[in-house]
């Protein structure tokens, strides 16, 4: 029922956008950002420190990926999910999900029995054990018709190389249920890799750089040296690689011919300079602007200069896309200096699920590899 209501709302909003024209464009921020501080989980006496990444909203819950985490001065965990905004409607108050009884708890190395991973390696993977390094930088998106179902795409890296080398990406489905129930049973969010190898490293990594749905299709963005490329698949065909279609802007056609990596002629949107080291992208439909937004954070290589925004001038996911500016610059958490951890900020992600009207936007970013900070932007009318 929930999925049907949301899908109907989204379709109606998009139809309204086409009929009445795009609204409030180009995106501009009104006033100063509301700084909200960094995330905290009272279950750890607010002594849980980690990087923070992409979010998503499924079954009414706002999600947040956390990695490179530590509790106090120890480092027992790596990649986990948290539910955000679980207390007092404050996005920074989170509930971390995982089996606290395992040692190490909720670790992503699962095939050798060393932990209870969010996802674990399969015998067909090219890397295993400590070399199996999944990178969670894509938002989780709902599965239409399944109120608790969420889907996302993670890249699998060979973590034994320095720096880690991408192998392929993988499609994962989750059952997003009550966080207190999961933690009371010492369970992680139930997850299954429904496509072990979605796109290989010699292909554009669709889904790694943006994932969204309009209720009929999943739209997947891939970023290469020329910019962003777009693919789509019918919701019911998502596990069938042979049913993915690829958008060619020059002909405005969807075909089953995959794009060539780094081919400029098939690029949907090329970010203007400085555009090196883009790390973290989000793609979603905004009811407020009545069009699709793409946000991303150029880095140098890990110090984010700003949050950049592009938008579709047609109201459709196929674009074309126009650069709208850089409405937000992340600040380093004041406690970074207290902890002696330096002062870089990077990986700015949009978290649009906290305001489904789209009039405001929650953003999150990493401060000094220790904190996940948040701020709220208000869009101008």
C-alpha positions as CSV (number, residue, x, y, z in Angstrom):
1,X,0.0,0.0,0.0
2,X,2.8,2.4,0.9
3,X,4.7,1.8,-2.3
4,X,1.4,2.3,-4.3
5,X,0.7,5.6,-2.6
6,X,4.3,6.9,-3.2
7,X,4.3,5.7,-6.8
8,X,1.0,7.4,-7.5
9,X,2.2,10.6,-5.8
10,X,5.4,10.6,-7.9
11,X,3.7,9.9,-11.2
12,X,1.1,12.6,-10.5
13,X,3.8,15.1,-9.6
14,X,5.8,14.3,-12.7
15,X,2.7,14.6,-14.9
16,X,1.9,18.0,-13.2
17,X,5.5,19.1,-14.0
18,X,5.1,18.3,-17.6
19,X,1.6,20.0,-17.8
20,X,2.3,23.1,-15.8
21,X,6.0,23.7,-16.6
22,X,9.0,23.4,-14.4
23,X,9.0,25.3,-11.1
24,X,11.4,27.4,-9.0
25,X,14.3,26.9,-11.5
26,X,17.2,27.1,-11.5
27,X,17.8,25.6,-8.0
28,X,19.1,28.3,-5.6
29,X,19.5,28.2,-1.9
30,X,17.6,30.8,0.3
31,X,19.6,32.0,3.3
32,X,22.4,30.2,5.2
33,X,22.4,26.4,5.6
34,X,21.2,25.1,8.9
35,X,24.2,23.3,10.4
36,X,23.0,20.2,12.3
37,X,26.2,18.7,13.7
38,X,27.3,15.1,13.3
39,X,25.5,11.9,13.7
40,X,25.3,10.1,17.1
41,X,23.9,6.8,18.3
42,X,22.9,6.9,22.0
43,X,23.4,3.1,22.2
44,X,27.2,3.7,22.0
45,X,27.1,6.7,24.4
46,X,27.6,8.8,21.3
47,X,31.1,7.4,20.9
48,X,30.6,5.8,17.5
49,X,32.7,7.5,14.9
50,X,32.6,6.8,11.1
51,X,32.6,8.0,7.6
52,X,29.1,8.5,6.2
53,X,27.8,8.1,2.7
54,X,24.7,7.6,0.6
55,X,21.2,7.4,2.1
56,X,17.8,6.5,0.7
57,X,14.3,6.1,2.0
58,X,12.5,2.8,2.1
59,X,9.4,1.8,4.1
60,X,9.3,5.2,5.7
61,X,12.8,4.8,7.1
62,X,15.7,7.1,6.2
63,X,18.9,5.2,5.7
64,X,22.6,6.0,6.0
65,X,25.6,4.0,5.1
66,X,28.6,4.2,7.5
67,X,32.1,2.9,6.9
68,X,35.6,2.9,8.3
69,X,34.0,3.0,11.7
70,X,35.2,2.7,15.3
71,X,33.7,2.6,18.7
72,X,35.8,4.7,21.1
73,X,39.4,4.0,20.2
74,X,38.8,0.5,18.7
75,X,38.1,-0.4,15.1
76,X,35.9,-3.5,15.1
77,X,33.5,-2.6,12.2
78,X,33.6,-1.5,8.6
79,X,30.5,-1.0,6.5
80,X,27.1,-0.8,8.3
81,X,23.7,0.7,7.7
82,X,22.0,3.0,10.1
83,X,18.5,4.4,10.3
84,X,18.6,8.1,10.6
85,X,16.2,10.5,12.4
86,X,15.1,7.8,14.8
87,X,14.9,10.1,17.8
88,X,13.1,13.5,18.1
89,X,12.9,13.7,14.3
90,X,16.5,14.8,14.3
91,X,18.4,13.4,11.3
92,X,21.7,13.2,13.3
93,X,20.2,10.8,15.8
94,X,20.8,7.4,14.3
95,X,20.3,3.8,15.1
96,X,23.1,1.5,13.8
97,X,22.0,-1.9,12.7
98,X,24.1,-5.1,13.2
99,X,25.0,-8.0,15.4
100,X,26.8,-6.6,18.4
101,X,27.5,-10.1,19.7
102,X,29.9,-11.0,16.8
103,X,33.6,-10.3,16.9
104,X,34.0,-8.4,14.7
105,X,30.4,-7.3,14.6
106,X,28.6,-6.5,11.3
107,X,31.8,-6.7,9.3
108,X,31.6,-7.1,5.6
109,X,34.1,-10.1,5.4
110,X,31.7,-13.0,5.6
111,X,33.0,-15.9,3.5
112,X,35.7,-16.9,6.0
113,X,33.4,-16.8,9.0
114,X,35.0,-13.7,10.4
115,X,31.9,-11.6,10.6
116,X,28.2,-11.0,9.8
117,X,28.5,-8.8,6.7
118,X,25.9,-6.5,5.1
119,X,26.9,-8.3,2.0
120,X,29.4,-11.2,1.7
121,X,31.5,-12.5,-1.1
122,X,30.4,-15.4,-3.3
123,X,32.5,-18.2,-4.7
124,X,32.2,-16.6,-8.1
125,X,33.6,-13.3,-7.0
126,X,37.1,-12.4,-8.2
127,X,38.2,-11.4,-4.7
128,X,37.6,-13.0,-1.3
129,X,38.3,-12.7,2.4
130,X,40.1,-9.5,3.3
131,X,40.5,-8.6,-0.4
132,X,36.7,-8.4,-0.9
133,X,36.0,-4.7,-0.6
134,X,32.4,-3.6,-1.4
135,X,32.0,0.2,-1.6
136,X,28.6,1.6,-0.6
137,X,28.3,5.0,-2.3
138,X,24.8,4.7,-3.9
139,X,21.5,5.5,-2.3
140,X,19.1,2.7,-1.6
141,X,15.9,3.0,-3.7
142,X,12.5,1.5,-3.0
143,X,11.1,-1.5,-4.9
144,X,7.7,-0.5,-6.2
145,X,5.0,-3.0,-5.1
146,X,7.2,-4.1,-2.1
147,X,6.7,-1.8,0.9
148,X,9.8,-3.0,2.7
149,X,12.0,-3.7,-0.3
150,X,15.0,-1.6,-1.2
151,X,17.6,-2.0,-4.0
152,X,21.0,-0.5,-4.4
153,X,24.3,-0.9,-6.3
154,X,27.7,-1.3,-4.7
155,X,31.1,-1.5,-6.4
156,X,33.3,-4.5,-5.5
157,X,36.9,-3.5,-5.1
158,X,40.1,-5.6,-4.7
159,X,41.0,-4.1,-1.3
160,X,44.4,-5.8,-1.3
161,X,45.7,-3.4,-3.9
162,X,46.8,0.1,-3.0
163,X,44.7,2.0,-4.0
164,X,41.8,-0.5,-4.2
165,X,40.9,-1.4,-7.7
166,X,37.2,-1.7,-8.9
167,X,36.3,-5.1,-10.3
168,X,32.6,-4.7,-11.1
169,X,29.4,-3.5,-9.4
170,X,26.7,-5.7,-7.8
171,X,22.9,-5.3,-7.4
172,X,21.7,-5.8,-3.8
173,X,18.2,-6.0,-2.4
174,X,17.2,-5.4,1.2
175,X,14.3,-6.0,3.5
176,X,14.0,-2.7,5.4
177,X,12.1,-3.4,8.6
178,X,11.9,-2.0,12.1
179,X,15.4,-1.2,13.4
180,X,14.6,-2.0,17.0
181,X,13.3,-5.4,16.0
182,X,16.5,-6.1,14.0
183,X,18.8,-5.0,16.9
184,X,16.7,-6.9,19.5
185,X,17.4,-10.1,17.5
186,X,21.1,-9.2,16.8
187,X,20.3,-9.1,13.1
188,X,21.6,-7.0,10.2
189,X,19.3,-5.7,7.5
190,X,18.4,-8.8,5.5
191,X,20.1,-8.5,2.1
192,X,20.7,-10.6,-1.0
193,X,22.9,-9.9,-4.0
194,X,20.5,-10.5,-6.8
195,X,23.0,-9.8,-9.6
196,X,26.6,-10.7,-8.5
197,X,28.2,-8.9,-11.4
198,X,26.1,-6.2,-12.9
199,X,28.6,-4.2,-14.9
200,X,32.3,-5.0,-15.3
201,X,35.2,-2.6,-14.8
202,X,35.7,-2.2,-18.6
203,X,32.1,-1.0,-18.9
204,X,30.4,2.1,-17.5
205,X,29.5,1.4,-13.9
206,X,25.7,2.1,-14.2
207,X,24.1,2.5,-10.8
208,X,27.4,3.3,-9.0
209,X,26.9,7.0,-9.6
210,X,23.2,7.4,-9.2
211,X,20.1,5.2,-8.9
212,X,16.4,6.3,-9.0
213,X,13.0,5.0,-9.9
214,X,9.8,6.6,-11.3
215,X,7.8,3.5,-10.3
216,X,8.1,1.9,-13.8
217,X,11.9,2.0,-14.4
218,X,15.1,2.1,-12.5
219,X,17.4,4.8,-13.9
220,X,21.2,4.1,-13.4
221,X,24.0,6.7,-13.8
222,X,27.6,5.9,-14.6
223,X,30.4,8.4,-14.4
224,X,33.5,8.1,-16.6
225,X,36.2,10.5,-17.8
226,X,33.7,12.2,-20.1
227,X,30.8,12.7,-17.6
228,X,27.6,10.9,-16.8
229,X,25.9,8.2,-18.9
230,X,22.3,6.9,-18.4
231,X,20.8,3.4,-18.4
232,X,17.4,2.1,-17.4
233,X,15.6,-1.2,-16.8
234,X,12.0,-2.0,-16.1
235,X,11.5,-2.6,-12.3
236,X,10.5,-6.2,-12.8
237,X,13.5,-6.9,-15.1
238,X,16.2,-5.5,-12.8
239,X,17.9,-8.9,-12.2
240,X,18.2,-9.6,-15.9
241,X,21.3,-7.9,-17.3
242,X,20.0,-8.6,-20.9
243,X,17.0,-6.2,-20.3
244,X,19.0,-3.1,-19.6
245,X,18.7,-0.2,-22.1
246,X,21.1,2.6,-22.6
247,X,20.3,6.2,-23.6
248,X,21.9,7.9,-26.6
249,X,21.4,11.7,-26.2
250,X,22.3,12.5,-29.9
251,X,19.5,10.3,-31.3
252,X,17.3,10.5,-28.1
253,X,16.9,6.8,-28.3
254,X,17.0,3.9,-25.8
255,X,18.8,0.8,-27.1
256,X,20.3,-2.4,-25.8
257,X,23.7,-1.4,-27.1
258,X,25.8,-0.5,-24.1
259,X,27.9,2.7,-24.2
260,X,31.6,2.5,-24.8
261,X,33.5,3.6,-21.7
262,X,34.9,7.2,-22.0
263,X,33.0,7.9,-25.3
264,X,32.1,11.5,-25.3
265,X,29.4,11.2,-27.8
266,X,27.2,9.2,-25.4
267,X,27.6,11.5,-22.4
268,X,24.3,12.7,-20.8
269,X,25.9,15.4,-18.8
270,X,29.5,16.7,-18.6
271,X,30.2,18.6,-15.3
272,X,32.0,21.9,-15.9
273,X,35.5,22.4,-14.4
274,X,36.7,21.8,-11.9
275,X,35.4,18.3,-12.5
276,X,38.1,15.9,-11.4
277,X,37.8,13.4,-8.6
278,X,34.0,13.5,-8.4
279,X,33.1,11.3,-5.4
280,X,29.5,10.8,-4.5
281,X,26.5,11.4,-6.7
282,X,22.8,11.4,-6.1
283,X,20.0,11.3,-8.7
284,X,16.3,11.9,-7.9
285,X,13.1,13.5,-8.9
286,X,12.2,16.7,-7.0
287,X,8.5,17.5,-6.7
288,X,9.5,21.1,-5.7
289,X,11.3,21.7,-9.0
290,X,9.1,19.3,-10.9
291,X,12.2,17.8,-12.6
292,X,15.2,15.5,-12.0
293,X,18.2,16.7,-10.1
294,X,21.8,15.4,-10.1
295,X,24.0,16.4,-7.3
296,X,27.7,15.6,-6.8
297,X,30.8,16.7,-5.1
298,X,34.1,17.4,-6.9
299,X,37.1,16.5,-4.8
300,X,40.8,17.4,-4.8
301,X,41.1,14.4,-4.4
302,X,39.3,14.0,-1.1
303,X,38.7,17.5,0.0
304,X,35.2,18.5,-1.3
305,X,35.0,22.0,-2.6
306,X,31.2,22.2,-2.7
307,X,28.0,20.4,-3.6
308,X,27.3,20.9,-7.3
309,X,23.8,20.7,-8.8
310,X,22.5,20.0,-12.3
311,X,18.9,19.7,-13.4
312,X,16.9,18.4,-16.3
313,X,15.4,21.2,-18.4
314,X,12.8,18.9,-19.9
315,X,11.4,17.4,-16.6
316,X,12.4,14.0,-17.8
317,X,15.3,11.8,-16.6
318,X,16.8,11.9,-20.1
319,X,17.5,15.6,-19.8
320,X,19.1,17.6,-21.3
321,X,20.9,18.7,-18.1
322,X,22.1,22.2,-17.1
323,X,24.6,23.1,-14.5
324,X,22.8,25.1,-11.7
325,X,25.7,26.1,-9.5
326,X,27.3,25.2,-6.2
327,X,24.8,26.0,-3.4
328,X,26.7,24.5,-0.5
329,X,30.3,24.2,0.8
330,X,30.9,21.7,3.5
331,X,32.6,22.7,6.8
332,X,34.8,20.5,8.9
333,X,33.4,19.4,12.2
334,X,34.8,21.5,15.1
335,X,35.7,18.3,17.0
336,X,38.1,17.2,14.3
337,X,40.7,19.6,15.8
338,X,40.0,18.4,19.3
339,X,40.7,14.8,18.2
340,X,43.7,15.8,16.2
341,X,42.4,14.4,13.0
342,X,43.1,17.2,10.6
343,X,40.5,19.1,8.7
344,X,39.4,17.6,5.4
345,X,35.7,17.3,4.3
346,X,34.5,15.2,1.4
347,X,31.8,12.9,-0.1
348,X,28.8,15.3,0.1
349,X,25.6,13.3,-0.4
350,X,22.0,14.5,-0.9
351,X,19.4,13.0,1.4
352,X,16.1,14.0,-0.2
353,X,14.0,11.5,1.7
354,X,13.9,13.8,4.8
355,X,11.6,16.3,3.0
356,X,9.5,14.6,0.3
357,X,8.1,18.0,-0.8
358,X,11.5,18.9,-2.0
359,X,11.4,22.4,-0.5
360,X,14.4,21.7,1.7
361,X,17.3,19.3,1.2
362,X,19.3,17.5,3.8
363,X,23.0,17.0,2.9
364,X,25.6,14.9,4.6
365,X,29.4,14.7,4.3
366,X,32.5,13.3,5.9
367,X,34.6,15.3,8.3
368,X,38.2,14.2,8.9
369,X,37.4,10.5,8.4
370,X,35.7,10.5,11.8
371,X,32.3,12.2,11.6
372,X,29.2,12.2,9.4
373,X,28.0,15.8,9.4
374,X,24.6,17.1,8.2
375,X,23.1,20.4,7.2
376,X,19.7,21.5,5.8
377,X,19.4,23.7,2.8
378,X,16.2,25.7,2.0
379,X,15.5,26.2,-1.7
380,X,14.4,29.6,-2.9
381,X,10.9,30.0,-4.3
